[in-house]
Amino acid sequence: MREEMKAANCPLDVGNGGTPFLRRLDRGFRPGSFVSFKGKIPDGAKRFQVDLMLDDTYCNIALHLNPRFDNKVVVMNVREHNAWSYEEKETLRPFVRGRDVHVTLLCDDRDFK
């Protein structure tokens, strides 16, 4: 594995900090890279979101992942130049209130997995 790939794929320590958790990926998020996070979804959660931001503003978001328990869907979207693209919606599984969650996002040449 190339050295830059090792650096891009190291775990992020979020500690016991609050939200939002912000961390710059010093080597970017190139094809072949992945980011992984774990946590527990509170029993009364209505929704949460993960945004892979391209800058320090919310104008450009490479991936918006938003499980919505109140609507029973997961919304995925992209934001470019302060405008949202077309929303993709999937069923809520595997996200369950009161349970641990482990999400890994993989970047390939065309999209995220």
C-alpha positions in Angstrom: 0.0 0.0 0.0 1.4 3.4 -0.9 2.4 5.7 1.9 -0.2 8.4 1.2 -2.9 5.8 1.2 -1.8 4.6 4.7 -2.0 8.2 6.0 -5.4 8.8 4.4 -6.9 5.6 5.9 -5.8 6.0 9.6 -8.6 6.0 12.2 -9.9 9.3 13.5 -9.9 9.7 17.3 -13.0 11.7 18.2 -12.6 11.1 21.9 -15.4 12.1 24.2 -15.9 15.5 22.4 -19.3 16.9 21.6 -20.8 17.6 18.2 -20.2 18.7 15.7 -16.9 16.9 15.4 -14.7 18.5 12.8 -11.5 17.1 11.5 -9.5 18.1 8.4 -8.2 15.2 6.3 -4.7 16.5 5.7 -4.2 14.2 2.6 -7.7 14.7 1.2 -10.2 12.0 0.4 -8.9 10.5 -2.8 -10.1 7.4 -4.6 -9.1 4.4 -2.6 -9.4 6.3 0.7 -12.0 5.5 3.4 -13.2 7.1 6.6 -14.8 5.1 9.4 -16.7 6.2 12.5 -18.4 4.5 15.4 -21.0 5.7 17.9 -24.2 5.0 19.6 -27.5 6.4 18.3 -29.5 7.9 21.2 -32.9 6.2 21.9 -34.8 9.4 21.1 -32.8 10.5 18.1 -34.9 12.0 15.2 -31.9 12.3 12.9 -28.2 12.8 12.6 -25.8 13.7 9.8 -22.3 13.2 8.5 -21.0 15.8 6.1 -17.7 15.4 4.1 -17.0 19.0 3.6 -14.6 20.4 0.9 -13.9 23.6 2.7 -14.5 25.3 6.1 -17.9 26.6 5.0 -21.1 24.6 4.3 -21.0 25.8 0.6 -19.4 22.7 -0.7 -20.2 19.2 0.7 -18.8 16.2 -1.1 -21.3 13.9 0.7 -24.2 14.6 3.0 -25.4 11.4 4.8 -28.5 12.0 6.9 -30.4 9.2 8.6 -33.9 10.5 9.4 -35.7 8.3 11.9 -38.8 10.6 11.8 -39.2 9.9 8.0 -37.7 6.3 8.1 -35.2 7.2 5.3 -31.5 7.9 4.8 -31.0 11.0 2.7 -27.7 11.4 0.6 -26.9 14.5 -1.3 -24.1 16.8 -2.6 -23.8 20.5 -2.2 -21.9 22.6 -4.7 -21.5 26.4 -4.6 -24.2 26.6 -1.9 -26.8 24.7 -3.9 -28.0 21.2 -3.0 -28.1 18.6 -5.8 -30.8 15.9 -6.2 -31.6 13.9 -3.0 -31.1 10.2 -3.0 -33.3 8.4 -0.5 -32.8 4.8 0.8 -34.6 2.8 3.5 -33.3 3.5 7.0 -31.6 0.2 7.7 -29.0 -0.5 9.2 -29.5 2.5 11.5 -31.5 1.7 14.6 -32.1 4.1 17.6 -30.5 2.9 20.8 -27.9 0.8 19.0 -24.3 1.1 18.2 -23.4 2.2 14.6 -20.2 1.6 12.6 -20.1 3.4 9.2 -17.3 3.1 6.7 -17.3 5.4 3.7 -15.1 4.4 0.7 -14.2 6.8 -2.1 -13.7 5.3 -5.5 -13.2 6.9 -8.9 -16.9 7.7 -9.5 -18.7 7.8 -6.1 -18.9 6.8 -2.4 -19.7 3.4 -1.1 
